């Protein structure tokens, strides 16, 4: 397992073990972050798994698909570092990735 560093909506940072092959959303949810609703379960139909990716990691992640981009651009919390965590599969190369859970809309 590798490490994932998650900051919750209260600003508390926690390092957790992440499982390769799961999405960021699944890894965050499975590590008991209650402030991520992830309502659609990974179908890319809502923004309730919205995260801000640390600036050092943005370019290292796979590019967004059009559906993800469209949803995020409609979000009031949209930021250039925004991603839907359900759309990013966690890989070995992401060891040490830092994300912040976006505030609920």
N, C-alpha and C positions, 0 to 999 in steps of 0.2 A: 504494500500500500504506500501511497505517497501523501504528502501533506497539502492541504487546502486551507487558506487563511480567510476566514469569513468575519466581517463586521456586521453586527445586527443593526436594527433600526434605532437602538438606543446608544449606538457608538461603541459597543463592547466587542473587542476583537478576540476571536478564539481560533486556535489552530486545531484542525481535525484531520483524521485519516480519511483519505478519499479513495474510492475504488475505481480503478481504471475500467472503462467500458460503460459506466453509468454516466448519465448527464450531470452537469453541475447541479441542476435542480434536485435530482435524486440524491446526490451526495449531501447537499445542504439539508434537505428534508430528513434523510436518514440519520443525520447527526443532531436532531432535535432542535432545530431553529424554528420556533413557533411563529415567528413573524414573517414567514414566507407561506402564503396561502396555497399557491400552485393549484388553483381551482380546476383548470382544464386537464391536469395530469400529464402535460407534455404535448398536447395537440397543437400548440402554437395558435391558440384561439383567444388568449387573454394576455394580460401583462402582470399577472399576480406572482410571477417568478422573476420579475425584473431585478437585475443587479447592475451595479456600476463596477466595471473591471478596472483594476489598478492601471494607471497610465503606462507602466512598464510592460504590461501584458497585452494591451489592446492589439498590437500588430502581430502578436504571436498566435492569436486564436484564428480559427478558420473564419472566412468572411461570412457575413450574414446573407441569408436567402431573402428574397423580396418580401415574403409574408412576414418574416420577423421584423424587417425594416419598417414596413407599413404599420404594424401594430405599435412599435416603439415610437415612431414619429407622431402618432396620435396621443401618446401619453403625456400628461402634464409634467411628469418628472423626467422626461427625456433629456439625455445628456449625450455628448459625443462618445462617452465610454459605456453607454447602455448596451446591455444584451439581455435576451431572454435566456435564463439559465437552462431551460428545458431544451434549447436548441444547440447547446454546446456539449459534445461528448468529451468527457474527461479522459485525457491520455497521460502516459508516462511523462511526456514532455511538459506537462502542466504542473509538475511538482513545484510547490511554493506559490502557486497562483493566489492572488489576493483579489477578493471581491467584497463589495458592500451591498447588502440587501437594500433595494430602493424603498422609499416610503410608500405606503399604500395610498391609492388615489381616492 
